[in-house]
Amino acid sequence: MTVAGQTAGYLALDGNNLVTDLRAKILRRLEQLGVDTGEVCTSDTHEVNATVTGRGYHPLGEALDQEAFLEHVTETVTTAL
């Protein structure tokens, strides 16, 4: 969305948290695409559901190819823009 000459991008992801560095990588990618300000939101923390076997889930970015994921982000944001 662009308001008063600034483009904002909000990425809503269906995932369980994010690994620490992935949020920063996504925000840098948004900036490279011309987004002035952005944020990344996940749909679920699973804090209460993963108590029996430790964490019990993978935060987004832990068990996937981050570069491939960032390419999907690029394609999606480019289409949205």
C-alpha positions in Angstrom: 0.0 0.0 0.0 1.3 3.5 -0.8 0.2 6.5 1.2 1.7 10.0 0.9 4.5 8.6 -1.3 5.5 5.9 1.1 5.0 2.2 0.4 4.3 -0.1 3.3 4.3 -3.9 3.1 3.0 -6.3 5.7 3.7 -10.0 5.2 1.3 -12.3 7.0 2.7 -15.9 7.2 1.0 -19.0 8.4 3.7 -20.3 10.6 5.0 -20.9 14.0 7.3 -17.9 14.9 10.3 -17.1 12.8 14.0 -18.0 13.2 15.8 -14.9 14.4 17.6 -13.8 11.2 14.7 -14.5 8.8 12.6 -11.5 9.8 15.6 -9.2 9.1 16.3 -10.9 5.7 12.6 -10.5 4.7 12.6 -6.8 5.7 15.8 -6.2 3.7 14.2 -7.9 0.7 11.1 -5.7 1.0 13.4 -2.7 1.1 15.2 -3.9 -2.0 11.8 -4.1 -3.8 11.0 -0.4 -2.9 9.0 -0.9 0.3 9.8 1.9 2.7 8.5 0.3 5.8 7.3 -3.3 6.5 6.5 -5.9 9.1 6.3 -9.7 9.2 3.6 -11.4 11.2 3.1 -15.0 11.9 -0.2 -16.7 12.6 0.6 -18.8 15.6 3.2 -19.1 18.3 2.3 -22.6 19.5 3.7 -21.6 22.9 1.0 -23.7 24.7 0.9 -26.6 22.3 4.5 -27.7 22.3 5.2 -28.6 25.9 5.3 -32.4 25.9 8.3 -33.0 23.6 10.2 -29.8 24.0 9.4 -27.3 21.3 7.5 -29.7 19.1 7.5 -27.6 15.9 10.0 -25.8 13.6 9.9 -22.0 13.6 9.5 -20.7 10.1 12.9 -20.7 8.4 14.4 -23.5 10.5 13.5 -26.5 8.2 13.3 -24.9 4.8 15.6 -23.3 2.3 15.6 -19.7 3.3 16.8 -18.4 -0.1 14.1 -20.3 -1.9 11.6 -18.9 0.6 12.9 -15.3 0.0 12.4 -15.8 -3.8 8.8 -16.7 -3.1 8.5 -13.5 -1.0 10.1 -11.5 -3.8 7.6 -12.9 -6.4 4.6 -12.3 -4.1 5.6 -8.8 -3.2 6.5 -7.9 -6.8 3.0 -9.1 -7.9 1.3 -7.1 -5.1 3.2 -3.9 -5.9 
